[in-house]
């Protein structure tokens, strides 16, 4: 029996839930009313595995990732404008994931391993325009501050912050470490978020109550002990 899997990502205007599911074949994108009413609607059709990303601030474009046998993870964009259409935004021989829209929707940050390791880049959306490197020693999971003046990302267990200037031209300052602590990290997924005032982070921490084995008991000649117990019973 084929097992259906769904990956909930986010809401569009708080009204609809966007998710991925393989219940109709390959893992593609769907959405449904957030209150549970109405039927699910298919958004994309592809033989490749897809995962939903964020909606643009105007709610007209959904970014998502698609894994292709020849190019790896690519970033696509689905426009709700008539006619509804999906097209690749970043499709290269490298892995591009975790796109994040700037608050004004004119820029995007994303991670790519084109240098040999994951780094964070920024470029205009929908283009044209060249990309700029933001991270310096590895970077994943970029998130914009709500005023668009700062870009946050992770570098291993470090949370980094980069002041950003967009006008008249894009400029990223030197990254600074905000804090360093072990939190859950799953590649190709954003595993944290920041509050609107920029003062708090929502992150996933593994339970400290997980039992840890401190010793191992090895039982020898257990079959002889089993025979003895059987005879006494």
Secondary structure, 3 states (H helix, E strand, C coil): CCCCCEEEEEEECCCEEEEEECCCCCCEEEEEECCCCCCCEECCCCCCCEEEEEECCCCCEEEEEEEECCCEEEEEEEECCCCCEEEEEECCCCCEEEEEECCCCCEEEEEECCCCCCEEEEEECCCCCCCEECCCCCCEEEEECCCCCEEEEEECCEEEEEEEECCCCCEECCCEEEEECCCCCCCCCCCEEECCCCCCEEECCCCCCCCCCCCCCCCCCHHHHHHHHHHHC
